[in-house]
Amino acid sequence: MTKTANILNGKEIAAKHLERISKELAALHPSGAPLALATIQIGDVHDTKLYANAIGNLLKKLEIRHVSLSFPETIQEKALREE
């Protein structure tokens, strides 16, 4: 049996998913109330910055407000809670 590879168009697939998700979000909030998501980064690790940026870019496409907060690795839990 011969297997063939399928070439996927990632941008097209992503656009379809974004459209579907946007419609689902609109149905969840018919009042048009704004949605928001916060990411909290403790420390200065490059990979987590990239991840937070990717989340921010996706949320921008979905018109969801993104709040990104960064704190030094030395922050104490009490100080973080007060923020």
Z-matrix of the N, CA and C atoms (Angstrom, degrees):
N
C 1 1.452
C 2 1.530 1 107.45
N 3 1.320 2 115.83 1 133.38
C 4 1.455 3 121.79 2 179.89
C 5 1.515 4 109.57 3 -98.59
N 6 1.321 5 115.45 4 130.78
C 7 1.471 6 120.28 5 176.65
C 8 1.514 7 108.50 6 -100.99
N 9 1.315 8 115.78 7 139.59
C 10 1.460 9 120.14 8 176.43
C 11 1.516 10 108.84 9 -115.91
N 12 1.306 11 114.68 10 151.02
C 13 1.457 12 120.17 11 179.83
C 14 1.518 13 110.05 12 -89.52
N 15 1.307 14 115.67 13 144.67
C 16 1.469 15 121.41 14 174.01
C 17 1.511 16 108.47 15 -102.46
N 18 1.305 17 115.58 16 131.29
C 19 1.462 18 120.20 17 176.41
C 20 1.523 19 107.50 18 -92.64
N 21 1.310 20 115.46 19 123.72
C 22 1.459 21 121.13 20 -178.61
C 23 1.522 22 110.28 21 -100.34
N 24 1.306 23 115.61 22 143.19
C 25 1.458 24 121.38 23 174.68
C 26 1.527 25 106.94 24 -99.18
N 27 1.327 26 115.91 25 95.65
C 28 1.458 27 121.24 26 -174.89
C 29 1.516 28 114.08 27 -59.26
N 30 1.323 29 117.29 28 -39.84
C 31 1.472 30 120.05 29 -179.34
C 32 1.523 31 110.79 30 -65.83
N 33 1.316 32 116.76 31 -39.40
C 34 1.463 33 120.53 32 179.15
C 35 1.527 34 110.79 33 -66.55
N 36 1.321 35 116.20 34 -43.63
C 37 1.465 36 120.56 35 178.82
C 38 1.527 37 110.55 36 -63.40
N 39 1.329 38 116.91 37 -44.59
C 40 1.468 39 121.19 38 179.22
C 41 1.525 40 110.65 39 -61.40
N 42 1.332 41 117.60 40 -42.57
C 43 1.466 42 121.34 41 -179.82
C 44 1.524 43 110.69 42 -61.57
N 45 1.330 44 117.17 43 -41.24
C 46 1.468 45 120.50 44 178.56
C 47 1.532 46 110.96 45 -64.09
N 48 1.333 47 116.28 46 -42.45
C 49 1.465 48 119.64 47 179.22
C 50 1.529 49 110.90 48 -65.89
N 51 1.328 50 117.21 49 -41.90
C 52 1.465 51 120.05 50 178.92
C 53 1.524 52 111.02 51 -62.06
N 54 1.321 53 116.62 52 -40.66
C 55 1.467 54 120.13 53 178.70
C 56 1.524 55 111.01 54 -63.53
N 57 1.337 56 115.80 55 -44.40
C 58 1.462 57 120.28 56 179.69
C 59 1.528 58 111.27 57 -63.83
N 60 1.323 59 116.59 58 -44.53
C 61 1.462 60 120.83 59 -179.66
C 62 1.524 61 110.76 60 -64.89
N 63 1.324 62 117.10 61 -40.17
C 64 1.467 63 120.42 62 178.48
C 65 1.520 64 110.98 63 -60.06
N 66 1.326 65 116.63 64 -41.97
C 67 1.466 66 120.81 65 178.75
C 68 1.526 67 110.97 66 -65.61
N 69 1.336 68 116.64 67 -41.06
C 70 1.462 69 120.41 68 179.18
C 71 1.527 70 110.96 69 -65.09
N 72 1.315 71 116.84 70 -40.19
C 73 1.463 72 120.06 71 178.35
C 74 1.522 73 111.23 72 -65.31
N 75 1.321 74 116.24 73 -40.65
C 76 1.467 75 120.01 74 178.52
C 77 1.521 76 110.58 75 -62.84
N 78 1.324 77 117.26 76 -37.88
C 79 1.465 78 120.96 77 178.89
C 80 1.523 79 111.51 78 -68.87
N 81 1.334 80 116.95 79 -32.41
C 82 1.457 81 120.17 80 178.97
C 83 1.519 82 112.38 81 -71.05
N 84 1.307 83 115.99 82 -28.85
C 85 1.467 84 121.11 83 -176.60
C 86 1.522 85 110.43 84 -127.65
N 87 1.341 86 116.62 85 70.27
C 88 1.463 87 119.33 86 -178.17
C 89 1.522 88 113.09 87 -63.29
N 90 1.326 89 117.93 88 -21.04
C 91 1.454 90 120.47 89 179.75
C 92 1.519 91 111.29 90 -74.27
N 93 1.323 92 116.02 91 -12.09
C 94 1.463 93 119.69 92 -179.32
C 95 1.516 94 112.66 93 80.41
N 96 1.322 95 116.93 94 13.47
C 97 1.461 96 120.22 95 178.80
C 98 1.523 97 109.08 96 -59.09
N 99 1.312 98 117.60 97 135.24
C 100 1.467 99 119.71 98 -177.33
C 101 1.528 100 112.04 99 -70.37
N 102 1.307 101 114.63 100 142.57
C 103 1.460 102 120.86 101 176.11
C 104 1.519 103 108.67 102 -99.76
N 105 1.325 104 116.39 103 154.32
C 106 1.464 105 120.81 104 178.51
C 107 1.522 106 108.94 105 -148.60
N 108 1.325 107 114.71 106 152.31
C 109 1.456 108 121.46 107 176.13
C 110 1.518 109 107.71 108 -140.16
N 111 1.316 110 115.94 109 137.19
C 112 1.462 111 120.07 110 178.12
C 113 1.520 112 109.61 111 -112.41
N 114 1.321 113 115.54 112 141.46
C 115 1.457 114 120.93 113 170.47
C 116 1.518 115 107.11 114 -116.22
N 117 1.316 116 115.06 115 138.93
C 118 1.464 117 120.85 116 -179.66
C 119 1.521 118 107.81 117 -120.40
N 120 1.318 119 115.68 118 123.66
C 121 1.463 120 120.75 119 179.25
C 122 1.517 121 109.10 120 -114.17
N 123 1.318 122 114.77 121 126.16
C 124 1.457 123 121.15 122 176.39
C 125 1.526 124 106.92 123 -108.43
N 126 1.304 125 117.51 124 121.84
C 127 1.457 126 121.52 125 -177.80
C 128 1.518 127 111.39 126 93.32
N 129 1.316 128 114.92 127 -177.06
C 130 1.462 129 120.73 128 -173.58
C 131 1.532 130 109.85 129 -127.07
N 132 1.324 131 116.21 130 68.98
C 133 1.454 132 121.74 131 179.75
C 134 1.528 133 108.08 132 -102.81
N 135 1.317 134 116.16 133 124.20
C 136 1.463 135 121.92 134 -174.11
C 137 1.534 136 112.18 135 -56.84
N 138 1.330 137 117.81 136 -43.20
C 139 1.463 138 121.05 137 -177.63
C 140 1.529 139 111.94 138 -61.21
N 141 1.317 140 116.85 139 -38.99
C 142 1.465 141 118.58 140 -179.84
C 143 1.522 142 111.36 141 -70.73
N 144 1.332 143 116.83 142 -30.37
C 145 1.473 144 119.60 143 174.48
C 146 1.526 145 110.38 144 -64.61
N 147 1.330 146 115.99 145 -43.14
C 148 1.461 147 120.43 146 178.32
C 149 1.522 148 110.78 147 -61.70
N 150 1.318 149 116.36 148 -42.02
C 151 1.463 150 121.49 149 179.43
C 152 1.531 151 110.67 150 -63.40
N 153 1.320 152 116.88 151 -46.40
C 154 1.467 153 120.64 152 179.26
C 155 1.522 154 110.57 153 -62.44
N 156 1.339 155 117.58 154 -39.28
C 157 1.466 156 120.80 155 177.70
C 158 1.519 157 111.12 156 -64.68
N 159 1.329 158 117.12 157 -40.44
C 160 1.464 159 120.74 158 178.85
C 161 1.525 160 110.42 159 -63.76
N 162 1.325 161 116.18 160 -41.81
C 163 1.468 162 120.20 161 176.87
C 164 1.530 163 109.65 162 -61.44
N 165 1.333 164 116.09 163 -45.53
C 166 1.462 165 120.37 164 179.42
C 167 1.515 166 112.42 165 -59.27
N 168 1.329 167 117.12 166 -42.05
C 169 1.469 168 120.85 167 179.17
C 170 1.524 169 111.49 168 -64.93
N 171 1.328 170 116.93 169 -41.80
C 172 1.455 171 120.37 170 178.33
C 173 1.527 172 110.87 171 -64.38
N 174 1.323 173 116.60 172 -44.77
C 175 1.464 174 119.83 173 -179.25
C 176 1.521 175 111.79 174 -64.70
N 177 1.317 176 116.71 175 -33.90
C 178 1.470 177 120.17 176 176.66
C 179 1.523 178 110.18 177 -61.86
N 180 1.325 179 116.76 178 -42.59
C 181 1.465 180 121.11 179 178.47
C 182 1.519 181 111.39 180 -63.47
N 183 1.339 182 116.39 181 -32.82
C 184 1.458 183 121.48 182 -179.99
C 185 1.527 184 112.28 183 -88.80
N 186 1.329 185 115.94 184 2.32
C 187 1.467 186 122.45 185 -178.96
C 188 1.526 187 111.64 186 59.07
N 189 1.326 188 115.21 187 41.84
C 190 1.459 189 121.85 188 176.00
C 191 1.522 190 107.09 189 -111.69
N 192 1.309 191 116.09 190 131.03
C 193 1.465 192 120.95 191 -179.63
C 194 1.519 193 110.28 192 -66.56
N 195 1.317 194 116.01 193 136.59
C 196 1.466 195 120.83 194 179.80
C 197 1.521 196 108.99 195 -122.42
N 198 1.313 197 115.80 196 127.48
C 199 1.458 198 121.97 197 175.96
C 200 1.523 199 106.70 198 -113.04
N 201 1.318 200 116.37 199 118.09
C 202 1.454 201 121.52 200 -179.37
C 203 1.521 202 109.12 201 -109.66
N 204 1.323 203 115.82 202 119.40
C 205 1.456 204 121.11 203 -178.32
C 206 1.526 205 109.44 204 -115.49
N 207 1.316 206 116.94 205 133.45
C 208 1.465 207 122.26 206 178.63
C 209 1.514 208 109.73 207 -123.73
N 210 1.322 209 115.25 208 138.60
C 211 1.448 210 121.50 209 -179.90
C 212 1.526 211 109.22 210 -135.14
N 213 1.318 212 116.82 211 153.44
C 214 1.468 213 119.17 212 178.36
C 215 1.529 214 110.58 213 -67.92
N 216 1.314 215 115.46 214 155.25
C 217 1.457 216 121.51 215 -179.44
C 218 1.526 217 112.20 216 -60.40
N 219 1.309 218 116.32 217 -23.44
C 220 1.460 219 121.48 218 -176.30
C 221 1.527 220 114.02 219 -85.35
N 222 1.329 221 117.86 220 -1.19
C 223 1.467 222 119.60 221 -177.14
C 224 1.527 223 109.86 222 -63.67
N 225 1.301 224 115.68 223 138.57
C 226 1.459 225 122.34 224 178.19
C 227 1.528 226 108.98 225 -86.47
N 228 1.321 227 116.54 226 151.60
C 229 1.458 228 121.00 227 -177.66
C 230 1.525 229 111.80 228 -56.87
N 231 1.316 230 117.67 229 -41.32
C 232 1.456 231 121.14 230 -179.77
C 233 1.526 232 111.08 231 -60.80
N 234 1.320 233 116.46 232 -43.65
C 235 1.472 234 120.42 233 178.91
C 236 1.522 235 110.75 234 -65.56
N 237 1.322 236 116.98 235 -38.08
C 238 1.450 237 120.50 236 179.35
C 239 1.529 238 110.83 237 -65.60
N 240 1.296 239 117.11 238 -42.16
C 241 1.461 240 120.70 239 178.54
C 242 1.529 241 111.78 240 -62.67
N 243 1.332 242 116.38 241 -33.40
C 244 1.463 243 119.81 242 -179.83
C 245 1.519 244 112.45 243 -72.87
N 246 1.309 245 116.38 244 -22.56
C 247 1.468 246 120.96 245 177.78
C 248 1.497 247 108.78 246 -70.32
